[in-house]
Amino acid sequence: MVDLLALAHERGCEAELADQLAADLNAGQLPDLGRLCAYFAPDPACVPQVVVQLAPLASYECLIGAGEIGGAA
């Protein structure tokens, strides 16, 4: 039950999920969480690809030194 509530919240599909649950119950079947998760999963073709380029760790050294200058009394 909690997984169904989480699915409805995470996917924003409360009304559609209620329709699917009603159809399952009307057919005399228990809801199949795996099938419902797959049904409401985002289409991989519509998910944007995100490329993250991390800065080298050495570039953060200047930030540490700048913080010490202003904080020393």
Backbone as CSV, one residue per row, in Angstrom:
resi,resn,N_x,N_y,N_z,CA_x,CA_y,CA_z,C_x,C_y,C_z
1,MET,0.820,-1.188,0.000,0.000,0.000,0.000,0.870,1.259,0.000
2,VAL,1.902,1.244,0.828,2.793,2.394,0.896,3.496,2.596,-0.444
3,ASP,3.871,1.500,-1.088,4.538,1.608,-2.389,3.614,2.217,-3.436
4,LEU,2.338,1.904,-3.367,1.378,2.498,-4.311,1.237,3.986,-4.065
5,LEU,1.189,4.385,-2.797,1.115,5.809,-2.471,2.371,6.545,-2.927
6,ALA,3.527,5.908,-2.731,4.789,6.518,-3.167,4.817,6.650,-4.684
7,LEU,4.348,5.638,-5.386,4.302,5.685,-6.849,3.421,6.840,-7.314
8,ALA,2.253,6.972,-6.719,1.335,8.049,-7.104,1.975,9.412,-6.875
9,HIS,2.657,9.559,-5.756,3.283,10.844,-5.432,4.477,11.137,-6.335
10,GLU,5.371,10.179,-6.481,6.600,10.400,-7.235,6.347,10.631,-8.721
11,ARG,5.361,9.953,-9.266,5.080,10.071,-10.699,3.986,11.088,-11.006
12,GLY,3.317,11.592,-9.952,2.250,12.574,-10.167,1.096,11.991,-10.974
13,CYS,0.735,10.757,-10.651,-0.258,10.059,-11.462,-1.406,9.533,-10.603
14,GLU,-1.826,10.328,-9.633,-2.833,9.862,-8.687,-4.109,9.392,-9.373
15,ALA,-4.667,10.214,-10.263,-5.938,9.877,-10.912,-5.788,8.667,-11.832
16,GLU,-4.723,8.645,-12.617,-4.505,7.524,-13.533,-4.251,6.225,-12.768
17,LEU,-3.520,6.325,-11.667,-3.261,5.139,-10.851,-4.563,4.643,-10.230
18,ALA,-5.408,5.558,-9.779,-6.702,5.157,-9.223,-7.520,4.410,-10.267
19,ASP,-7.482,4.870,-11.510,-8.209,4.185,-12.588,-7.659,2.771,-12.804
20,GLN,-6.339,2.636,-12.798,-5.717,1.323,-12.984,-6.057,0.384,-11.821
21,LEU,-6.037,0.923,-10.600,-6.367,0.111,-9.437,-7.828,-0.338,-9.484
22,ALA,-8.721,0.572,-9.870,-10.142,0.226,-9.975,-10.357,-0.853,-11.033
23,ALA,-9.648,-0.750,-12.153,-9.773,-1.759,-13.216,-9.298,-3.117,-12.718
24,ASP,-8.180,-3.134,-11.977,-7.674,-4.397,-11.429,-8.682,-5.000,-10.458
25,LEU,-9.206,-4.183,-9.561,-10.146,-4.688,-8.560,-11.456,-5.135,-9.199
26,ASN,-11.922,-4.411,-10.214,-13.139,-4.811,-10.921,-12.953,-6.130,-11.660
27,ALA,-11.717,-6.406,-12.074,-11.414,-7.663,-12.755,-11.145,-8.794,-11.758
28,GLY,-11.245,-8.476,-10.453,-11.011,-9.488,-9.427,-9.551,-9.796,-9.199
29,GLN,-8.680,-8.859,-9.582,-7.234,-9.063,-9.439,-6.676,-8.106,-8.400
30,LEU,-5.627,-8.543,-7.743,-4.882,-7.644,-6.873,-3.943,-6.804,-7.734
31,PRO,-3.671,-5.567,-7.324,-2.745,-4.737,-8.096,-1.357,-5.367,-8.156
32,ASP,-0.736,-5.292,-9.313,0.617,-5.793,-9.522,1.556,-4.590,-9.508
33,LEU,2.275,-4.417,-8.403,3.126,-3.241,-8.237,4.180,-3.141,-9.337
34,GLY,4.781,-4.241,-9.711,5.795,-4.221,-10.775,5.225,-3.735,-12.096
35,ARG,4.039,-4.215,-12.447,3.389,-3.789,-13.691,3.033,-2.309,-13.626
36,LEU,2.527,-1.857,-12.475,2.148,-0.453,-12.338,3.368,0.468,-12.391
37,CYS,4.457,0.032,-11.767,5.695,0.838,-11.827,6.192,0.947,-13.266
38,ALA,6.140,-0.154,-13.997,6.577,-0.133,-15.393,5.633,0.727,-16.237
39,TYR,4.336,0.651,-15.954,3.346,1.413,-16.717,3.540,2.914,-16.532
40,PHE,3.846,3.332,-15.318,3.986,4.757,-15.014,5.434,5.242,-15.044
41,ALA,6.357,4.387,-15.456,7.759,4.794,-15.553,7.922,5.798,-16.694
42,PRO,8.865,6.724,-16.545,9.088,7.666,-17.639,9.643,6.960,-18.873
43,ASP,9.308,7.481,-20.025,9.808,6.936,-21.288,11.292,7.285,-21.400
44,PRO,12.171,6.285,-21.494,13.603,6.585,-21.576,13.967,7.506,-22.738
45,ALA,13.191,7.491,-23.804,13.482,8.361,-24.945,13.203,9.822,-24.623
46,CYS,12.365,10.074,-23.611,12.002,11.452,-23.255,12.835,12.010,-22.105
47,VAL,13.644,11.175,-21.488,14.460,11.629,-20.368,15.701,12.316,-20.932
48,PRO,15.938,13.557,-20.546,17.104,14.260,-21.102,18.408,13.680,-20.576
49,GLN,19.416,13.726,-21.413,20.748,13.322,-20.991,21.435,14.536,-20.399
50,VAL,22.017,14.357,-19.242,22.709,15.446,-18.562,24.176,15.075,-18.445
51,VAL,25.029,15.971,-18.896,26.470,15.760,-18.807,27.008,16.735,-17.775
52,VAL,27.660,16.207,-16.770,28.220,17.036,-15.703,29.740,16.989,-15.823
53,GLN,30.335,18.154,-15.936,31.792,18.242,-15.995,32.280,18.785,-14.664
54,LEU,32.976,17.952,-13.933,33.485,18.345,-12.630,34.816,19.072,-12.782
55,ALA,34.992,20.076,-11.957,36.257,20.802,-11.949,37.309,19.953,-11.256
56,PRO,38.569,20.117,-11.627,39.630,19.381,-10.935,39.664,19.779,-9.451
57,LEU,39.957,18.821,-8.593,40.003,19.115,-7.164,41.030,20.194,-6.826
58,ALA,42.087,20.272,-7.574,43.128,21.263,-7.303,42.588,22.686,-7.424
59,SER,41.553,22.896,-8.225,41.018,24.251,-8.389,40.311,24.743,-7.129
60,TYR,39.969,23.862,-6.216,39.316,24.275,-4.975,40.314,24.775,-3.937
61,GLU,41.584,24.506,-4.136,42.606,24.960,-3.193,42.597,26.478,-3.042
62,CYS,42.362,27.204,-4.119,42.348,28.661,-4.028,41.189,29.142,-3.160
63,LEU,40.097,28.420,-3.125,38.969,28.798,-2.289,39.283,28.613,-0.811
64,ILE,40.033,27.576,-0.492,40.400,27.339,0.910,41.321,28.445,1.374
65,GLY,42.276,28.815,0.559,43.197,29.878,0.937,42.505,31.223,1.071
66,ALA,41.523,31.518,0.208,40.817,32.799,0.277,39.978,32.867,1.544
67,GLY,39.429,31.764,1.996,38.627,31.757,3.219,39.469,31.998,4.447
68,GLU,40.719,31.532,4.456,41.582,31.697,5.615,42.052,33.140,5.758
69,ILE,42.216,33.848,4.658,42.691,35.225,4.723,41.643,36.099,5.387
70,GLY,40.377,35.958,4.982,39.307,36.785,5.536,38.936,36.376,6.961
71,GLY,39.188,35.125,7.339,38.741,34.660,8.645,39.797,34.812,9.734
72,ALA,41.052,35.100,9.408,42.115,35.225,10.398,42.034,36.568,11.079
73,ALA,42.230,36.557,12.417,42.193,37.820,13.151,43.434,37.968,13.993
